[in-house]
Amino acid sequence: MILLALGAAAALVRWPQAAFLTLLILFQAAFVVSAIWKTVVAIASLRRPRPCARPIVWPRYTILAALHDEAAVTPQLIANLAHIDYPPDRLEAFIVLETHDHATLAAAQATPHPSWIKIFVVPPGSPLTKPRALNHALRQATGDLVTIYDAEDRPHPQQLRQAAARFVAQPRLGCLQAPLRICPSGRAGSAFLDRQFAFEYAALFEVTLPGMARLGLPFPLGGTSNHIRMTALRAAGGWDAHNVTEDADLGFRLWSLGWKLDVIDCPTWETPPGALDRWLPQRTRWLKGYMQTWGVHTRRPLGLGRRGLLSLVMTLGAGILSAAAHAPTLAWLASALMVGLHAGIAPATPVGSLGVLALGVIAAWMGCAVGAKRAGLDYRLGDMLAAPAYWALLSLAFVHATWRLVVEPHVWDKTPHDGDAQAPELTVVAQESGREAA
């Protein structure tokens, strides 16, 4: 990548006009390919999987929830896990804690919980990351299936049953991803980021991942609510303790071992990270992890096969490239307009470039609109017009991620979570589930 950047810079100095034209054509081609990809994936997502029959014997299930400095939301998480509708004798859960995190340990011990929820303390060591903690807890797990939840998660009570039925019906199914849906946080000063974050999640989990699953392609998993067959996870060696997006990496590793990936529709509700001081470190970690995962899997790209390599390029590769390009593209448009207005003349109108840009923006809006409808969100014209400003912030995170990848590649940027009221829709579902169980 360094050689490519230096080569492009040298070409711009030596042959500025030809080099600029070449880079512009490549950039436009990437936009067109991305727009076509999003359209194809959106169409594919219209086909929904058939429901599976109820298993005669429910497989054993292990829930892992790795917490760090989460004393405020630990009681909330335990309460949400206790609402899960699954045979208790076939269920175990581990609240995974670090040795030095005394506050969260005290909160977990003080919170009443079912007997199948256990507290597991990770021995001291490094790196201090979520995947390392999960790997330690995995040694104690006895389930046939395993799922991961974060501190702020509120999983649908029927999520485990739906996933288990799919695993029993499909022996080569290695992993299922549940959709993550964002609830309003109510925090002051974060409304813009909260809404855009929710639409971004809706486009990813309600459109992109289901579409890729229907096309039979691998995809980067979300950091939570992924359900994994234990034999597949152990064959993959667990999670990469040094990768700060171990979920994205694991999806492609499972695929390379011959396992299939799919999605379910029972969601998990989450709260958004919040204002810029919380959003930026989280997005920086995600992009840094995408770069790590890209670097790992492009060492031997043919190991993923043609379909796996296509998926890697169109998810992680396109995500990294678009994050780098959003702000410069917006700055180019704004500067051209401002210079023209200052000079009192109409700015030059490169119809082809603007057409390509419009195609990419419309495809992104389409994904957010379809995803928002499926997630029950209200996607308005104001949200569409504000989206470019949100996309430009991704370039800020890209710069941070690139620098952090060099100086602190394995440092985990922790996102703090605040306790909040239970989502109304989840309360209703939990009550209905309780009546069915009774």
RODO-2510 file (C-alpha; in nm, 4 decimals, decimal comma):
residues 438
     n   res          X          Y          Z
     1     m     0,0000     0,0000     0,0000
     2     i     0,2915     0,2337     0,0741
     3     l     0,4441     0,1524    -0,2668
     4     l     0,1122     0,2210    -0,4386
     5     a     0,0769     0,5568    -0,2613
     6     l     0,4347     0,6575    -0,3451
     7     g     0,3901     0,5453    -0,7050
     8     a     0,0719     0,7500    -0,7409
     9     a     0,2419     1,0565    -0,5905
    10     a     0,5408     1,0186    -0,8246
    11     a     0,3123     0,9813    -1,1260
    12     l     0,1199     1,2952    -1,0301
    13     v     0,4495     1,4883    -1,0165
    14     r     0,5983     1,3433    -1,3368
    15     w     0,2832     1,3157    -1,5537
    16     p     0,0222     1,5245    -1,3669
    17     q    -0,2508     1,5340    -1,6311
    18     a    -0,2390     1,1675    -1,7317
    19     a    -0,1990     1,0487    -1,3709
    20     f    -0,4897     1,2611    -1,2482
    21     l    -0,7123     1,1356    -1,5296
    22     t    -0,6195     0,7737    -1,4547
    23     l    -0,6856     0,8106    -1,0822
    24     l    -1,0159     0,9856    -1,1538
    25     i    -1,1308     0,7040    -1,3821
    26     l    -1,0335     0,4402    -1,1237
    27     f    -1,2125     0,6358    -0,8519
    28     q    -1,5268     0,6675    -1,0645
    29     a    -1,5159     0,2990    -1,1555
    30     a    -1,5017     0,2111    -0,7851
    31     f    -1,8088     0,4294    -0,7204
    32     v    -2,0032     0,2637    -1,0044
    33     v    -1,9083    -0,0886    -0,8942
    34     s    -2,0062    -0,0043    -0,5346
    35     a    -2,3456     0,1301    -0,6454
    36     i    -2,4142    -0,1789    -0,8577
    37     w    -2,3079    -0,4017    -0,5676
    38     k    -2,5455    -0,2288    -0,3260
    39     t    -2,8322    -0,2603    -0,5726
    40     v    -2,7723    -0,6316    -0,6344
    41     v    -2,7423    -0,7018    -0,2613
    42     a    -3,0607    -0,5065    -0,1862
    43     i    -3,2548    -0,7073    -0,4467
    44     a    -3,1137    -1,0342    -0,3126
    45     s    -3,2208    -0,9398     0,0424
    46     l    -3,5856    -0,9507    -0,0670
    47     r    -3,5722    -1,3324    -0,0628
    48     r    -3,6234    -1,4498     0,2931
    49     p    -3,5174    -1,7932     0,4270
    50     r    -3,7814    -2,0542     0,5008
    51     p    -3,8654    -2,1172     0,8677
    52     c    -3,7213    -2,4336     1,0194
    53     a    -3,9038    -2,7015     1,2158
    54     r    -3,8734    -2,7128     1,5926
    55     p    -3,5929    -2,9536     1,6978
    56     i    -3,6864    -3,2669     1,8885
    57     v    -3,3973    -3,2040     2,1299
    58     w    -3,2666    -2,8523     2,1780
    59     p    -2,8855    -2,8297     2,1509
    60     r    -2,6880    -2,6974     2,4461
    61     y    -2,6267    -2,3234     2,4217
    62     t    -2,3463    -2,1121     2,5717
    63     i    -2,3775    -1,7343     2,6050
    64     l    -2,0612    -1,5272     2,6479
    65     a    -2,0718    -1,1619     2,7514
    66     a    -1,7315    -0,9989     2,8004
    67     l    -1,7566    -0,6826     3,0137
    68     h    -1,4969    -0,4212     3,1066
    69     d    -1,5752    -0,1141     3,3191
    70     e    -1,9482    -0,1829     3,2814
    71     a    -2,0701    -0,1710     3,6421
    72     a    -2,3522     0,0687     3,5491
    73     v    -2,5125    -0,1652     3,2947
    74     t    -2,4260    -0,5079     3,4387
    75     p    -2,7603    -0,5473     3,6241
    76     q    -2,9409    -0,4456     3,3054
    77     l    -2,7545    -0,7062     3,0998
    78     i    -2,8234    -0,9842     3,3503
    79     a    -3,1933    -0,8938     3,3515
    80     n    -3,2023    -0,9009     2,9706
    81     l    -3,0305    -1,2405     2,9599
    82     a    -3,2758    -1,3764     3,2164
    83     h    -3,5625    -1,2938     2,9740
    84     i    -3,4247    -1,5304     2,7089
    85     d    -3,6705    -1,8098     2,6301
    86     y    -3,4647    -2,1307     2,6100
    87     p    -3,4746    -2,4517     2,8177
    88     p    -3,2711    -2,3644     3,1299
    89     d    -3,1220    -2,7130     3,1527
    90     r    -2,9781    -2,6667     2,8014
    91     l    -2,8403    -2,3180     2,8665
    92     e    -2,5327    -2,1649     3,0288
    93     a    -2,4021    -1,8079     3,0303
    94     f    -2,0714    -1,6595     3,1393
    95     i    -2,0314    -1,2972     3,2449
    96     v    -1,6640    -1,2623     3,1516
    97     l    -1,4711    -1,0070     3,3601
    98     e    -1,1121    -0,8857     3,3928
    99     t    -0,9253    -0,9435     3,7203
   100     h    -0,8680    -0,5734     3,7900
   101     d    -1,2283    -0,4682     3,7126
   102     h    -1,3474    -0,4801     4,0764
   103     a    -1,6491    -0,2501     4,0253
   104     t    -1,8053    -0,4630     3,7502
   105     l    -1,7295    -0,7823     3,9440
   106     a    -1,9036    -0,6405     4,2523
   107     a    -2,2053    -0,5338     4,0448
   108     a    -2,2328    -0,8796     3,8855
   109     q    -2,2077    -1,0593     4,2189
   110     a    -2,4663    -0,8294     4,3786
   111     t    -2,7243    -0,8789     4,1013
   112     p    -2,9676    -1,1722     4,1436
   113     h    -2,9443    -1,4069     3,8460
   114     p    -3,0587    -1,7543     3,7356
   115     s    -2,8352    -2,0464     3,8234
   116     w    -2,7326    -2,0915     3,4586
   117     i    -2,5650    -1,7485     3,4551
   118     k    -2,2103    -1,7740     3,5937
   119     i    -1,9336    -1,5221     3,6578
   120     f    -1,5967    -1,5964     3,5012
   121     v    -1,2841    -1,3930     3,5824
   122     v    -1,0123    -1,3889     3,3159
   123     p    -0,6545    -1,4386     3,4440
   124     p    -0,4217    -1,1382     3,4035
   125     g    -0,2399    -1,1051     3,0731
   126     s    -0,2182    -0,9209     2,7478
   127     p    -0,3426    -0,8011     2,5114
   128     l    -0,6292    -0,6545     2,7109
   129     t    -0,8940    -0,7207     2,4480
   130     k    -1,2419    -0,8655     2,4257
   131     p    -1,1383    -1,1632     2,2058
   132     r    -0,8699    -1,2678     2,4552
   133     a    -1,1295    -1,2699     2,7334
   134     l    -1,3696    -1,4703     2,5163
   135     n    -1,1016    -1,7277     2,4359
   136     h    -1,0402    -1,7895     2,8064
   137     a    -1,4125    -1,8335     2,8742
   138     l    -1,4437    -2,0625     2,5719
   139     r    -1,2354    -2,3232     2,7542
   140     q    -1,5136    -2,3555     3,0131
   141     a    -1,7986    -2,3657     2,7613
   142     t    -1,9897    -2,6908     2,7192
   143     g    -2,2497    -2,5818     2,4637
   144     d    -2,3015    -2,7161     2,1125
   145     l    -2,3667    -2,3565     2,0073
   146     v    -2,2280    -2,0284     2,1373
   147     t    -2,3390    -1,6676     2,1050
   148     i    -2,1849    -1,3351     2,2066
   149     y    -2,3602    -1,0392     2,3671
   150     d    -2,2344    -0,6959     2,4674
   151     a    -2,3094    -0,5111     2,7904
   152     e    -2,5840    -0,2926     2,6437
   153     d    -2,7583    -0,5690     2,4457
   154     r    -3,1266    -0,6584     2,4741
   155     p    -3,1708    -0,9757     2,2677
   156     h    -3,5109    -1,0907     2,1455
   157     p    -3,6270    -1,3674     2,3834
   158     q    -3,6800    -1,6110     2,0919
   159     q    -3,3425    -1,5447     1,9264
   160     l    -3,1686    -1,8570     2,0583
   161     r    -3,4560    -2,0845     1,9622
   162     q    -3,4638    -1,9498     1,6074
   163     a    -3,0880    -1,9888     1,5691
   164     a    -3,0828    -2,3397     1,7197
   165     a    -3,3548    -2,4607     1,4810
   166     r    -3,1519    -2,3354     1,1834
   167     f    -2,8326    -2,5043     1,3044
   168     v    -3,0088    -2,8386     1,3555
   169     a    -3,1623    -2,8193     1,0055
   170     q    -2,8362    -2,7197     0,8291
   171     p    -2,5331    -2,9296     0,9339
   172     r    -2,2786    -2,7199     0,7359
   173     l    -2,4025    -2,3919     0,8798
   174     g    -2,1168    -2,2435     1,0826
   175     c    -2,2545    -1,9075     1,1948
   176     l    -2,5723    -1,6993     1,2065
   177     q    -2,5833    -1,3232     1,2524
   178     a    -2,8832    -1,1603     1,4201
   179     p    -2,9721    -0,8033     1,3179
   180     l    -2,8683    -0,5234     1,5528
   181     r    -3,1189    -0,2412     1,5895
   182     i    -3,0505     0,0940     1,7513
   183     c    -3,2841     0,2401     2,0134
   184     p    -3,2906     0,6142     2,0876
   185     s    -3,0533     0,6935     2,3719
   186     g    -3,2074     1,0227     2,4829
   187     r    -2,8630     1,1723     2,5474
   188     a    -2,8252     1,5445     2,4910
   189     g    -2,6095     1,6564     2,2006
   190     s    -2,5972     1,3283     2,0094
   191     a    -2,9225     1,3262     1,8089
   192     f    -2,7515     1,3699     1,4700
   193     l    -2,4952     1,0941     1,5250
   194     d    -2,7521     0,8656     1,6893
   195     r    -2,9912     0,8831     1,3941
   196     q    -2,7237     0,8394     1,1289
   197     f    -2,5690     0,5527     1,3256
   198     a    -2,9094     0,3810     1,3433
   199     f    -2,9617     0,4135     0,9666
   200     e    -2,6100     0,2862     0,9001
   201     y    -2,6826    -0,0207     1,1144
   202     a    -3,0173    -0,0707     0,9405
   203     a    -2,8541    -0,0682     0,5964
   204     l    -2,5913    -0,3188     0,7115
   205     f    -2,7952    -0,5658     0,9168
   206     e    -3,1317    -0,5438     0,7396
   207     v    -3,0115    -0,5210     0,3771
   208     t    -2,6417    -0,5897     0,3134
   209     l    -2,5841    -0,8983     0,5290
   210     p    -2,9164    -1,0689     0,4385
   211     g    -2,8473    -0,9991     0,0709
   212     m    -2,4967    -1,1438     0,0912
   213     a    -2,6302    -1,4478     0,2755
   214     r    -2,8882    -1,5067     0,0010
   215     l    -2,6087    -1,4819    -0,2578
   216     g    -2,4108    -1,7455    -0,0665
   217     l    -2,1247    -1,5116     0,0234
   218     p    -1,9272    -1,4724     0,3477
   219     f    -1,9455    -1,1451     0,5370
   220     p    -1,7853    -0,9720     0,8352
   221     l    -1,9786    -1,0585     1,1494
   222     g    -2,1091    -0,8000     1,3917
   223     g    -1,9383    -0,7778     1,7288
   224     t    -2,2429    -0,9162     1,9062
   225     s    -2,5386    -1,1499     1,8516
   226     n    -2,3456    -1,3814     1,6218
   227     h    -2,4373    -1,7439     1,6873
   228     i    -2,1629    -1,9964     1,6104
   229     r    -2,1469    -2,3742     1,5938
   230     m    -1,8968    -2,4778     1,8621
   231     t    -1,7174    -2,7308     1,6439
   232     a    -1,6632    -2,4621     1,3787
   233     l    -1,5363    -2,2101     1,6332
   234     r    -1,2926    -2,4551     1,7887
   235     a    -1,1707    -2,5622     1,4434
   236     a    -1,0985    -2,1957     1,3687
   237     g    -0,8968    -2,1662     1,6907
   238     g    -1,1397    -1,9268     1,8585
   239     w    -1,1020    -1,5528     1,8148
   240     d    -0,7873    -1,3616     1,7179
   241     a    -0,6915    -1,1976     2,0483
   242     h    -0,4849    -0,9280     1,8727
   243     n    -0,7501    -0,8184     1,6224
   244     v    -0,9689    -0,5329     1,7464
   245     t    -1,2521    -0,6431     1,5133
   246     e    -1,2231    -1,0130     1,5829
   247     d    -1,5802    -1,0588     1,4568
   248     a    -1,5005    -0,9390     1,1042
   249     d    -1,1975    -1,1668     1,0925
   250     l    -1,3855    -1,4715     1,2229
   251     g    -1,6512    -1,4579     0,9520
   252     f    -1,3931    -1,4982     0,6769
   253     r    -1,1944    -1,7599     0,8696
   254     l    -1,5049    -1,9760     0,9125
   255     w    -1,5735    -1,9449     0,5403
   256     s    -1,2156    -2,0451     0,4534
   257     l    -1,2678    -2,3632     0,6581
   258     g    -1,5720    -2,4575     0,4515
   259     w    -1,8519    -2,3361     0,6818
   260     k    -2,1531    -2,1375     0,5598
   261     l    -2,2767    -1,8091     0,7060
   262     d    -2,6366    -1,6877     0,7210
   263     v    -2,8663    -1,4504     0,9106
   264     i    -3,1759    -1,4696     1,1294
   265     d    -3,4414    -1,2028     1,1825
   266     c    -3,4888    -1,2029     1,5629
   267     p    -3,3077    -0,8786     1,6530
   268     t    -3,0944    -0,7486     1,9347
   269     w    -3,1555    -0,3919     2,0481
   270     e    -2,8642    -0,1638     2,1340
   271     t    -2,8054     0,1994     2,2203
   272     p    -2,5826     0,4144     1,9957
   273     p    -2,2358     0,5159     2,1202
   274     g    -2,3359     0,8809     2,1708
   275     a    -2,1645     1,2096     2,0921
   276     l    -1,8451     1,2533     1,8904
   277     d    -1,6132     1,1847     2,1856
   278     r    -1,7627     0,8329     2,2063
   279     w    -1,8458     0,7727     1,8422
   280     l    -1,4975     0,8554     1,7089
   281     p    -1,2977     0,6046     1,9212
   282     q    -1,5465     0,3295     1,8382
   283     r    -1,5317     0,3989     1,4645
   284     t    -1,1531     0,4318     1,4805
   285     r    -1,1331     0,0841     1,6368
   286     w    -1,3627    -0,0609     1,3709
   287     l    -1,1609     0,0824     1,0824
   288     k    -0,8328    -0,0191     1,2438
   289     g    -0,9668    -0,3724     1,2810
   290     y    -1,0858    -0,3713     0,9198
   291     m    -0,7312    -0,2796     0,8150
   292     q    -0,5899    -0,5590     1,0309
   293     t    -0,8351    -0,8117     0,8888
   294     w    -0,7671    -0,6955     0,5340
   295     g    -0,3935    -0,7348     0,5924
   296     v    -0,4327    -1,0845     0,7370
   297     h    -0,6607    -1,2253     0,4675
   298     t    -0,4821    -1,0683     0,1703
   299     r    -0,1639    -1,2555     0,2637
   300     r    -0,3230    -1,5599     0,0998
   301     p    -0,6274    -1,4203    -0,0820
   302     l    -0,6844    -1,7358    -0,2868
   303     g    -0,7513    -1,9204     0,0381
   304     l    -1,0909    -1,7506     0,0466
   305     g    -1,1781    -1,8564    -0,3086
   306     r    -1,3197    -1,6219    -0,5700
   307     r    -1,6482    -1,5633    -0,3876
   308     g    -1,4747    -1,5047    -0,0569
   309     l    -1,2252    -1,2646    -0,2131
   310     l    -1,5086    -1,0730    -0,3817
   311     s    -1,6840    -1,0415    -0,0474
   312     l    -1,3646    -0,9274     0,1272
   313     v    -1,3067    -0,6555    -0,1338
   314     m    -1,6671    -0,5319    -0,1379
   315     t    -1,7049    -0,5194     0,2410
   316     l    -1,3758    -0,4475     0,4167
   317     g    -1,1911    -0,3081     0,1150
   318     a    -1,4768    -0,0844     0,0052
   319     g    -1,5398     0,0237     0,3651
   320     i    -1,1799     0,1351     0,4134
   321     l    -1,1615     0,3085     0,0748
   322     s    -1,4944     0,4892     0,1137
   323     a    -1,4014     0,6105     0,4622
   324     a    -1,0853     0,7615     0,3164
   325     a    -1,2682     0,9208     0,0214
   326     h    -1,5821     1,0743     0,1756
   327     a    -1,4367     1,3945     0,3218
   328     p    -1,2014     1,4730     0,0277
   329     t    -1,4910     1,4264    -0,2151
   330     l    -1,7169     1,6565    -0,0138
   331     a    -1,4337     1,9101     0,0191
   332     w    -1,3791     1,9016    -0,3587
   333     l    -1,7456     1,9766    -0,4261
   334     a    -1,7619     2,2494    -0,1623
   335     s    -1,4398     2,4191    -0,2764
   336     a    -1,5439     2,4165    -0,6421
   337     l    -1,8754     2,5764    -0,5512
   338     m    -1,7193     2,8376    -0,3210
   339     v    -1,4505     2,9358    -0,5725
   340     g    -1,7130     2,9759    -0,8422
   341     l    -1,9341     3,1887    -0,6208
   342     h    -1,6402     3,4048    -0,5115
   343     a    -1,5319     3,4614    -0,8723
   344     g    -1,8862     3,5337    -0,9803
   345     i    -1,8890     3,2605    -1,2444
   346     a    -2,0537     2,9237    -1,2690
   347     p    -1,8098     2,6478    -1,1675
   348     a    -1,7131     2,3851    -1,4198
   349     t    -1,9660     2,1035    -1,4345
   350     p    -1,8025     1,7652    -1,4989
   351     v    -2,1245     1,5838    -1,5844
   352     g    -1,9692     1,2374    -1,5783
   353     s    -1,8071     1,2815    -1,2371
   354     l    -2,1194     1,4304    -1,0829
   355     g    -2,3310     1,1544    -1,2353
   356     v    -2,1089     0,8868    -1,0839
   357     l    -2,1154     1,0629    -0,7478
   358     a    -2,4945     1,0920    -0,7597
   359     l    -2,5226     0,7222    -0,8429
   360     g    -2,3188     0,6297    -0,5354
   361     v    -2,5134     0,8615    -0,3073
   362     i    -2,8512     0,7367    -0,4323
   363     a    -2,7428     0,3748    -0,3786
   364     a    -2,6402     0,4582    -0,0206
   365     w    -2,9689     0,6392     0,0437
   366     m    -3,1592     0,3410    -0,0984
   367     g    -2,9869     0,0997     0,1396
   368     c    -3,0614     0,3209     0,4393
   369     a    -3,4256     0,3708     0,3348
   370     v    -3,4939    -0,0016     0,2840
   371     g    -3,3104    -0,0956     0,6027
   372     a    -3,4875     0,1737     0,8052
   373     k    -3,8276     0,0479     0,6911
   374     r    -3,7437    -0,3092     0,7932
   375     a    -3,6086    -0,1911     1,1291
   376     g    -3,9132     0,0266     1,1970
   377     l    -3,7254     0,3581     1,1707
   378     d    -3,8467     0,6856     1,0225
   379     y    -3,6049     0,7843     0,7441
   380     r    -3,6739     1,1460     0,6491
   381     l    -3,5549     1,3874     0,3816
   382     g    -3,3536     1,5753     0,6444
   383     d    -3,1714     1,2540     0,7341
   384     m    -3,0830     1,1994     0,3683
   385     l    -2,9464     1,5528     0,3272
   386     a    -2,7461     1,5261     0,6524
   387     a    -2,5914     1,1910     0,5573
   388     p    -2,2920     1,3354     0,3635
   389     a    -2,1802     1,5225     0,6757
   390     y    -2,1881     1,1952     0,8696
   391     w    -1,9992     1,0148     0,5934
   392     a    -1,7329     1,2875     0,6013
   393     l    -1,6706     1,2111     0,9689
   394     l    -1,5673     0,8614     0,8613
   395     s    -1,2606     1,0179     0,6988
   396     l    -1,1624     1,1630     1,0353
   397     a    -1,1917     0,8153     1,1854
   398     f    -0,9887     0,6761     0,8925
   399     v    -0,6985     0,9116     0,9676
   400     h    -0,7114     0,8183     1,3371
   401     a    -0,7292     0,4465     1,2537
   402     t    -0,4337     0,4594     1,0150
   403     w    -0,2158     0,6308     1,2739
   404     r    -0,3284     0,4007     1,5551
   405     l    -0,2620     0,0948     1,3381
   406     v     0,1023     0,2055     1,3202
   407     v     0,1629     0,3132     1,6806
   408     e    -0,0931     0,1069     1,8801
   409     p    -0,2178    -0,1778     1,6602
   410     h    -0,3660    -0,3956     1,9364
   411     v    -0,4975    -0,1338     2,1813
   412     w    -0,8733    -0,1720     2,2318
   413     d    -1,0662     0,1592     2,2367
   414     k    -1,3404     0,0922     2,4890
   415     t    -1,6851     0,2395     2,4229
   416     p    -1,8585     0,3359     2,7516
   417     h    -2,2254     0,2437     2,7922
   418     d    -2,4952     0,4072     3,0025
   419     g    -2,7890     0,2296     3,1602
   420     d    -3,1229     0,3057     2,9980
   421     a    -3,4865     0,2083     3,0114
   422     q    -3,5869    -0,1148     2,8413
   423     a    -3,7063    -0,0777     2,4835
   424     p    -4,0902    -0,0782     2,4706
   425     e    -4,1032    -0,3308     2,1857
   426     l    -3,8789    -0,5721     2,3749
   427     t    -4,0935    -0,5462     2,6876
   428     v    -4,3999    -0,6483     2,4870
   429     v    -4,2141    -0,9391     2,3257
   430     a    -4,0845    -1,0584     2,6627
   431     q    -4,4345    -1,0517     2,8111
   432     e    -4,5758    -1,2478     2,5173
   433     s    -4,2897    -1,4976     2,5448
   434     g    -4,3607    -1,5463     2,9121
   435     r    -4,7273    -1,6148     2,8433
   436     e    -4,6345    -1,8717     2,5743
   437     a    -4,3935    -2,0461     2,8084
   438     a    -4,6559    -2,0561     3,0814
***
